[in-house]
Amino acid sequence: MRLICFILASVLALYTNHAYASVLAIDYGADWIKASLMKPGVPFDVLLNKDSKRKIQSSIGWKQADRLFGTDAASIAGRFPLDSFSSIKFLQAVPYDSDAVSFYKSISSAEVVENERGTVSLRRSDGTEWSVEELIAMKFAYVKQLAEDAAGEPVHDVIVTVPPYYTQFERDAVVDAIEIAGLRTLALINDGTAVAVNYAMTRTFSQPEYHVIYDAGASAIRASVVGFASVAGDTKPKSLTKDALQITVAGVGYDRTIGGTELDRRLREIMIEDFNRKHKRDIRKDKRGMAKLWKEAGRVKAILSANADAMATVESVAFDIDYRSKITRADFEVACADLKGEFTRPIFDALANAGITLNDVTSVILSGGASRTPMIQAALKAAVGDKIAMNVNADEAAVLGAALHGASLSRQFKTKDIKVTDIGAYDIQVSYPAEAKSSNSNAKPRTINTLVLPSGSKTGSRKTLTFKRSDDFSVKLAYKAQPAPCVYFPAEILQVDIVGVAEAIKNITEAGAIDPVVKATVMLSESGFSSVRDVVVFGEFKDDTLTGRLKGFFGGGSSSSEEQITEGAEGVVGEEQAAFSAPVASPSTAASTKGKNETIALDVQVKFSSIQPMSVPDKRKARSRLAAVDSEEAAKQRREEAHNTLEGYMYKLRDLLDELRPDTPFVKCSQEPERKRIAEKLKETFTWLSEHGEDADTKALVDKRTALEALEYPIVHRYKEIEEFPRALNNSQMWNWSARMFITEARKNLTMEAQGGLPAKYTEEEVVALEQTLIEHETWLNEWVEKQKRVKMNEDPVILSGEMRARAKTLENQLQKLMRKKTPKAKKSTSASSTASSASEQATTVESASSSASPAPQAEDGPYEHHDEL
């Protein structure tokens, strides 16, 4: 609680009042989803789901036509194994023929199919197919709705955590799901980095420190070496303010093949072998039985985290057999013995990647649900000793850190000054064909591979490539090695066709440029996406003036802030390195050393030759499919509400008819024929609801209720009028009294003003007009109140409270208009001072009298003595 209060004080210290904005953070895991909303005026904490739980099971499913989320979706797997989808994070952007699909089939009973993009879709029992991106989008949309319910306004911007080892294909899949869900990607943040932000929010660092964020999740184990340093004094960069905090990811390590899900799988294998041995039946052939054992494995694993043994119990698991067996922690650890050495390997891989040793690390901070597993904790203790730290919330640190980072990216929040620098996990190279030499037209085409973004490159890095080209060519962006051998992701990321080179070279040469070249920028974005952008033909214009020659001689000017890479710097695949022209200065350098320069933008055409992200038409189609599902569910919900409302209303009427005591308002205000008609209609409606209620549409249900309400309306109307009549009469009489008091005082003031020779605030005509309105209102009110007194309670009123209020309002408005009238200024008098003094006293008396004529404040619900006349 103290942590949340501190964060609230630091994060929500300042925000603009005229434009509130919300930032949604989602920590999307294979087993659980956590979400947090950052909005001014809303307490900063983890979002609760509809069951008031702080985390949502990462499942979606259908129970016949009803779509379910979270625990509800996971719990139906034993009955509808083909309609409950969990752990689909393993399938994001993976090729259909990959090991990841094989692993998923070993843990899930869902039917996996290949889609037209070569990735994965899941098929329901009714034959409907949903891509992984669409299913994840549904879960994001569910979280979005929870956030909007909490915020009380639409939520658009979202920041989502991803593992640091995610490839560009997987990151594309996450962004596609975000867009299909109707959200806008503010950023993707590596989950270890998000934990680091959460850790740093409540701490200061007098000296630079390194910590390892060890995240043992369901899908994998990863480790991030993170440096924390407070930047102050003369050493701080200009971009940081006083007491700023620098968070720098120095290295990452990971293992995609181990995690909480793999432990669940091995524990279920123990149960499968035990069941098959005891009952001589192969439970693997029963999808429902496998789904039930999977759920039981998760429950038993949680028990074994705190106990030496646990009883696995599943009623009618398969073949009408009840399964019951004792599982010991020792047996579980034996089944996972080959993993013990792998649990800590990501830590040492991250340290090696960062170029430091364990002695340089202050602590190893544990996060992720699987970090509670005793065998993992034992392996960690053996590897890092007393450096283990459990000072963050293992479940919620990532989502809270992501929310804080998302708030820092939004202009609506003022957060603690934290600058985050992350890194890429893979070597990224550019491949392009070498330009053919004109002297040898039969030469074998050569491909040049240039490493532009080595593993560990900072996010936000830019590398500018210079090509000596005269015609169109292509550049391929690829991983230097296969990024995830266990998944079979391809190395090639994308291809960029650069067109219009010849024409641009011709135009810039004719303008006087010397040795024009093509420049292209390769960028690693803050969210971990690599791309080729800002492709131009660059031309340098020689400055023959004395100043220009002197600058060129002495090398004047500043160098470019972007790293320049000249074509051919890394070598040729399968051939000797080609010879290229000398490095060409960047545009900024050329401008200062030689003279002016000019660039012409080139067209680029991006192609995806391996795993393609969803196209814009595909995403529109997917969004339309989700919108159709949402619309259908909304219509179904409205029908259910109409059915329940009708049914509840009918039972209420039945109770009123059954309890016909003479002292009840229903009996007092109704007549026997009216009650009889209601009873007949009610009986008819009960019969209709019994026969057709399940198939009736919303309109029919509403019409049936409307018909009943029309019969009851006169009774309800009489009762409401009886209740409202005293208040309306009280209000009318109050304004009568106020108007009469005002008229009396106003006439008295008119006399005094005339005697004193002072200008009158009101004219005689205005007072007479008000008096006439008052007389008309009193006459009408007395006449109709007397008529109403003769009306019985079960008869319709002859005067309505609404009409009484409307007529009283006419009198009130006329009175208020006179009260707001300003007193005219008195004309200057040349009489003696005594006369002026006397007139001043009289004026004071007049003003006092006018004030005393103010009407009493309107108090429609207050007591008024004349209401007893009713």
Long-range contacts (C-beta under 8 A, 24 or more apart in sequence): 3-202, 4-43, 4-44, 4-45, 6-201, 6-202, 7-44, 7-201, 7-202, 7-400, 7-404, 8-43, 8-44, 10-201, 10-415, 10-416, 11-38, 11-44, 11-404, 11-407, 11-413, 11-414, 11-415, 11-416, 12-40, 12-44, 12-413, 13-414, 14-413, 14-414, 15-40, 15-412, 15-413, 15-414, 16-411, 16-412, 19-412, 20-153, 20-412, 21-157, 21-410, 21-411, 21-412, 22-147, 22-151, 22-153, 22-155, 22-156, 22-157, 23-157, 23-158, 23-159, 23-186, 23-403, 23-406, 23-407, 23-409, 23-410, 23-412, 23-413, 24-143, 24-144, 24-147, 24-155, 24-157, 24-158, 24-159, 24-183, 24-406, 25-158, 25-159, 25-160, 25-161, 25-399, 25-400, 25-402, 25-403, 25-406, 26-140, 26-143, 26-158, 26-159, 26-160, 26-161, 26-399, 26-402, 27-160, 27-161, 27-191, 27-194, 27-398, 27-399, 27-402, 28-58, 28-89, 28-136, 28-139, 28-140, 28-160, 28-161, 28-162, 28-174, 29-58, 29-89, 29-217, 29-218, 29-219, 30-58, 30-87, 30-89, 30-90, 30-217, 30-218, 30-219, 30-259, 30-260, 30-261, 31-57, 31-58, 31-86, 31-87, 31-217, 31-218, 31-260, 31-261, 31-369, 32-56, 32-57, 32-58, 32-218, 32-369, 32-395, 33-57, 33-58, 33-139, 33-143, 34-395, 34-396, 34-398, 34-399, 35-143, 35-146, 35-147, 35-399, 36-399, 36-400, 36-402, 36-403, 37-147, 37-150, 37-151, 37-155, 37-403, 38-403, 38-404, 38-406, 38-407, 38-410, 38-413, 39-150, 39-151, 40-412, 40-413, 42-150, 42-151, 44-400, 44-403, 46-396, 46-399, 46-400, 47-143, 47-146, 47-147, 47-150, 48-146, 49-146, 50-146, 54-395, 54-396, 55-395, 56-139, 56-142, 56-143, 57-86, 58-86, 58-87, 58-88, 58-89, 58-139, 59-84, 59-85, 59-86, 60-85, 60-135, 60-138, 60-139, 61-85, 62-124, 65-636, 67-138, 67-629, 67-633, 69-138, 69-139, 69-142, 70-142, 74-295, 75-295, 77-109, 77-291, 77-292, 77-294, 77-295, 78-288, 78-291, 78-292, 78-295, 79-288, 80-125, 81-109, 81-110, 81-287, 81-288, 81-290, 81-291, 82-109, 82-110, 82-111, 82-123, 82-124, 82-125, 82-287, 83-124, 83-125, 84-110, 84-291, 85-110, 85-122, 85-135, 87-218, 87-219, 87-261, 88-122, 88-132, 88-135, 88-136, 89-136, 89-219, 90-219, 90-261, 91-119, 91-120, 91-122, 91-132, 92-132, 92-133, 92-136, 92-170, 92-173, 92-174, 93-119, 93-132, 93-167, 93-169, 93-170, 93-172, 93-173, 93-489, 93-611, 93-613, 94-119, 94-120, 94-487, 94-488, 94-489, 95-119, 95-487, 95-488, 95-489, 95-490, 95-611, 96-120, 97-488, 98-487, 98-488, 98-489, 99-486, 99-487, 99-488, 100-486, 100-487, 100-488, 106-265, 107-261, 107-264, 107-265, 107-294, 108-294, 109-287, 109-288, 109-290, 109-291, 117-611, 117-612, 117-614, 118-611, 118-612, 119-611, 131-614, 131-622, 132-173, 133-173, 133-176, 133-177, 133-180, 133-614, 133-622, 134-177, 134-180, 134-622, 134-625, 134-626, 136-173, 136-174, 136-177, 137-176, 137-177, 137-178, 137-180, 137-181, 137-622, 137-623, 137-626, 138-181, 138-626, 138-629, 140-177, 140-178, 140-181, 140-183, 141-181, 141-182, 141-626, 141-630, 144-181, 144-182, 144-183, 155-183, 156-183, 156-184, 157-183, 157-184, 157-186, 157-406, 157-410, 158-183, 158-184, 158-185, 158-186, 158-406, 159-185, 159-186, 159-187, 159-188, 159-189, 159-402, 159-403, 159-405, 159-406, 159-409, 160-185, 160-188, 160-189, 160-402, 161-188, 161-189, 161-190, 161-191, 161-194, 161-398, 161-399, 161-402, 162-188, 162-189, 162-190, 162-191, 162-528, 163-190, 163-191, 163-217, 163-219, 163-220, 163-222, 163-254, 164-190, 164-191, 164-192, 164-193, 164-222, 164-224, 164-249, 164-252, 164-254, 164-422, 164-425, 165-220, 165-222, 165-252, 165-254, 165-256, 165-425, 165-483, 165-484, 166-528, 167-426, 167-479, 167-483, 167-484, 167-489, 168-493, 168-528, 168-529, 168-530, 169-489, 169-493, 169-610, 169-611, 169-613, 171-527, 171-528, 171-529, 172-529, 172-613, 172-614, 173-613, 175-613, 176-613, 176-614, 176-619, 179-619, 179-623, 180-614, 180-619, 180-622, 180-623, 180-626, 181-626, 182-623, 185-527, 186-406, 186-409, 186-410, 187-405, 187-406, 187-409, 187-526, 187-527, 188-527, 188-528, 189-401, 189-402, 189-405, 189-406, 189-422, 189-527, 190-224, 190-249, 190-252, 190-422, 190-528, 191-215, 191-217, 191-222, 191-398, 192-222, 192-223, 192-224, 192-226, 192-249, 192-252, 193-224, 193-226, 193-247, 193-249, 193-401, 193-405, 193-420, 193-422, 194-397, 194-398, 194-399, 194-401, 194-402, 194-405, 195-365, 195-367, 195-392, 195-397, 195-398, 195-401, 196-224, 196-226, 196-228, 196-247, 196-249, 196-401, 196-420, 197-247, 197-401, 197-402, 197-404, 197-405, 197-418, 197-420, 198-392, 198-397, 198-398, 198-400, 198-401, 198-404, 199-365, 199-391, 199-392, 199-397, 199-401, 200-228, 200-245, 200-247, 200-418, 201-401, 201-404, 201-416, 201-418, 203-228, 204-230, 204-243, 204-245, 205-229, 205-230, 205-245, 206-230, 209-362, 210-250, 210-354, 210-356, 210-360, 210-361, 210-362, 211-361, 211-362, 211-363, 211-364, 211-365, 211-389, 212-347, 212-350, 212-351, 212-361, 212-363, 212-364, 212-365, 212-384, 213-365, 213-367, 214-346, 214-347, 214-364, 214-365, 214-366, 214-367, 214-368, 214-371, 214-380, 215-367, 215-368, 215-371, 215-398, 216-259, 216-260, 216-343, 216-366, 216-367, 216-368, 216-369, 216-370, 216-371, 216-373, 216-376, 217-259, 217-260, 217-368, 217-369, 217-370, 218-259, 218-260, 218-261, 218-369, 218-370, 219-256, 219-259, 219-260, 219-261, 220-254, 220-255, 220-256, 220-257, 220-258, 220-259, 221-254, 221-255, 221-258, 221-259, 221-342, 221-343, 221-346, 221-368, 221-370, 222-252, 222-253, 222-254, 222-255, 222-346, 223-252, 223-253, 223-254, 223-346, 223-347, 223-349, 223-350, 224-249, 224-251, 224-252, 224-350, 225-249, 225-250, 225-251, 225-252, 225-350, 225-351, 225-353, 225-354, 225-356, 225-361, 226-250, 239-419, 240-417, 240-419, 241-417, 243-417, 244-417, 244-418, 244-419, 245-416, 245-417, 245-418, 245-419, 246-418, 246-419, 246-421, 247-418, 247-419, 247-420, 247-421, 248-421, 249-421, 249-422, 249-423, 250-353, 250-354, 250-355, 250-356, 250-423, 251-349, 251-350, 251-351, 251-352, 251-353, 251-354, 251-355, 251-356, 251-423, 251-456, 252-349, 252-350, 252-353, 252-423, 252-425, 253-345, 253-346, 253-347, 253-348, 253-349, 253-350, 253-351, 253-352, 253-353, 254-346, 254-349, 254-425, 255-342, 255-345, 255-346, 256-484, 256-486, 256-487, 257-342, 257-486, 258-339, 258-342, 258-343, 259-370, 260-301, 260-368, 260-369, 260-370, 260-373, 262-339, 263-301, 263-336, 263-370, 263-373, 264-294, 264-297, 264-298, 264-301, 265-297, 266-332, 266-335, 266-336, 267-297, 267-300, 267-301, 267-327, 267-332, 267-335, 268-293, 268-294, 268-296, 268-297, 269-335, 270-327, 270-331, 270-332, 270-335, 271-296, 271-297, 271-312, 271-323, 271-325, 271-327, 274-325, 275-317, 275-318, 275-321, 275-323, 275-325, 278-325, 279-319, 279-321, 281-318, 281-319, 281-321, 283-317, 283-318, 283-319, 286-318, 286-319, 288-318, 289-317, 289-318, 289-319, 292-317, 292-318, 293-317, 293-323, 300-327, 301-332, 301-373, 304-329, 304-332, 304-374, 305-372, 305-373, 305-374, 329-374, 332-375, 333-375, 336-375, 339-375, 340-375, 340-379, 341-379, 343-375, 343-376, 343-379, 343-380, 344-379, 344-380, 344-382, 344-383, 344-384, 347-383, 347-384, 348-383, 353-455, 353-456, 358-384, 358-387, 361-387, 362-387, 363-387, 363-388, 363-389, 363-391, 364-388, 364-389, 365-389, 365-390, 365-391, 365-392, 366-390, 366-392, 366-394, 367-392, 367-394, 367-397, 367-398, 368-394, 369-394, 369-395, 421-458, 421-459, 421-460, 422-458, 422-459, 422-526, 422-528, 423-455, 423-456, 423-457, 423-458, 423-459, 424-453, 424-455, 424-456, 424-457, 424-459, 424-524, 424-528, 424-530, 425-455, 426-455, 426-479, 426-480, 426-481, 426-483, 427-451, 427-453, 427-454, 427-455, 427-479, 427-480, 427-481, 428-452, 428-453, 428-454, 428-457, 428-477, 428-478, 428-479, 428-480, 428-493, 428-522, 428-524, 428-530, 429-477, 429-478, 429-479, 429-480, 429-570, 430-465, 430-475, 430-476, 430-477, 430-478, 430-522, 430-532, 431-475, 431-476, 431-478, 431-573, 432-467, 432-473, 432-474, 432-475, 432-476, 432-567, 433-473, 433-474, 434-568, 434-572, 434-578, 435-468, 435-469, 435-470, 435-473, 444-575, 446-572, 446-573, 446-574, 446-575, 446-578, 447-572, 447-573, 448-567, 448-568, 448-570, 448-571, 448-572, 448-573, 448-578, 449-480, 449-570, 449-571, 449-573, 450-565, 450-567, 450-568, 450-569, 450-570, 451-480, 451-570, 452-522, 452-565, 453-522, 453-524, 453-530, 457-524, 458-524, 459-524, 459-525, 459-526, 459-527, 459-528, 460-523, 460-524, 460-525, 460-526, 461-523, 461-524, 461-563, 462-521, 462-522, 462-523, 462-562, 462-563, 463-521, 463-522, 463-523, 463-562, 463-563, 463-565, 464-519, 464-520, 464-521, 464-522, 464-560, 464-562, 464-563, 464-564, 464-565, 464-586, 465-519, 465-520, 465-521, 465-522, 465-565, 465-566, 465-567, 466-517, 466-518, 466-519, 466-538, 466-564, 466-565, 466-566, 466-567, 466-583, 466-584, 467-517, 467-518, 467-519, 467-520, 467-567, 468-517, 468-518, 468-567, 468-580, 468-581, 469-501, 469-517, 469-518, 470-501, 470-502, 470-505, 471-501, 471-502, 472-497, 472-498, 472-499, 472-500, 472-501, 472-502, 473-498, 473-501, 474-498, 475-520, 475-532, 477-522, 477-530, 477-531, 477-532, 489-611, 490-610, 490-611, 492-609, 492-610, 493-530, 493-610, 494-531, 494-532, 494-606, 494-607, 494-608, 494-609, 495-606, 495-607, 495-608, 495-609, 496-520, 496-532, 496-535, 496-604, 496-605, 496-606, 496-607, 497-604, 497-605, 497-607, 498-535, 498-602, 498-603, 498-604, 499-602, 499-603, 499-604, 499-605, 500-602, 500-603, 501-537, 501-602, 504-537, 504-600, 504-602, 505-537, 507-600, 508-537, 508-539, 508-598, 508-600, 509-539, 511-539, 511-541, 511-598, 512-541, 513-539, 513-540, 513-541, 513-597, 513-598, 514-539, 514-540, 514-541, 514-542, 515-540, 515-581, 515-584, 516-540, 517-581, 517-584, 518-602, 519-586, 519-587, 519-599, 521-562, 532-604, 532-606, 533-604, 535-601, 535-602, 535-604, 536-599, 536-600, 536-601, 536-602, 537-599, 537-600, 537-602, 538-584, 538-587, 538-590, 538-597, 538-598, 538-599, 539-597, 539-598, 539-599, 539-600, 540-584, 540-585, 540-590, 540-594, 540-595, 540-597, 541-594, 541-595, 541-596, 541-597, 541-598, 542-594, 542-595, 543-594, 543-595, 543-596, 548-594, 548-595, 551-592, 551-593, 551-594, 552-593, 552-594, 555-593, 556-592, 556-593, 557-588, 557-589, 557-591, 557-592, 557-593, 558-588, 558-589, 558-592, 559-586, 559-589, 560-585, 560-586, 560-587, 560-588, 560-589, 561-588, 562-586, 635-698, 638-698, 639-697, 639-698, 639-701, 642-698, 642-701, 642-702, 642-705, 643-693, 643-696, 643-701, 645-701, 645-705, 646-685, 646-689, 646-701, 646-702, 646-704, 646-705, 647-689, 647-693, 649-705, 649-708, 649-709, 650-682, 650-685, 650-686, 650-689, 650-708, 653-678, 653-682, 653-708, 653-712, 654-682, 657-682, 665-719, 666-715, 666-719, 668-719, 668-793, 668-794, 669-715, 669-716, 669-718, 669-719, 669-722, 669-793, 669-794, 670-715, 670-794, 671-794, 674-711, 674-714, 674-715, 677-711, 678-708, 678-711, 678-712, 681-707, 681-708, 681-711, 682-708, 714-796, 717-796, 718-793, 718-794, 718-795, 718-796, 718-797, 721-797, 721-800, 721-801, 722-793, 722-797, 724-801, 725-788, 725-797, 725-801, 725-804, 725-870, 726-867, 726-870, 727-801, 727-860, 727-861, 727-867, 728-801, 728-802, 728-804, 728-805, 728-808, 729-781, 729-785, 729-804, 729-866, 729-867, 729-869, 729-870, 730-860, 730-862, 730-864, 730-866, 730-867, 731-804, 731-805, 731-808, 731-858, 731-860, 732-777, 732-781, 732-804, 732-805, 732-807, 732-808, 733-781, 733-864, 733-866, 733-867, 734-856, 734-858, 734-859, 734-864, 735-777, 735-808, 735-811, 735-812, 735-815, 735-855, 736-774, 736-777, 736-778, 736-781, 736-811, 737-856, 738-815, 738-855, 738-856, 739-770, 739-773, 739-774, 739-811, 739-815, 739-855, 740-774, 741-853, 741-855, 742-770, 742-815, 742-818, 742-819, 742-853, 742-854, 742-855, 743-767, 743-770, 743-771, 743-774, 744-853, 745-849, 745-850, 745-852, 745-853, 746-818, 746-850, 746-853, 748-849, 749-846, 749-849, 749-850, 749-853, 752-842, 752-845, 752-846, 752-849, 753-842, 753-846, 755-842, 756-838, 756-839, 756-842, 756-843, 756-846, 757-839, 758-826, 758-839, 758-842, 758-843, 758-846, 759-823, 759-824, 759-825, 759-826, 759-827, 760-824, 761-821, 761-822, 761-823, 761-824, 761-846, 761-850, 762-818, 762-821, 766-818, 769-814, 770-814, 770-815, 770-818, 773-810, 773-811, 773-814, 774-811, 777-807, 777-808, 777-810, 777-811, 780-807, 781-807, 785-869, 785-870, 788-870, 789-870, 812-858, 815-855, 816-855, 819-853, 819-854, 819-855, 823-847, 823-850
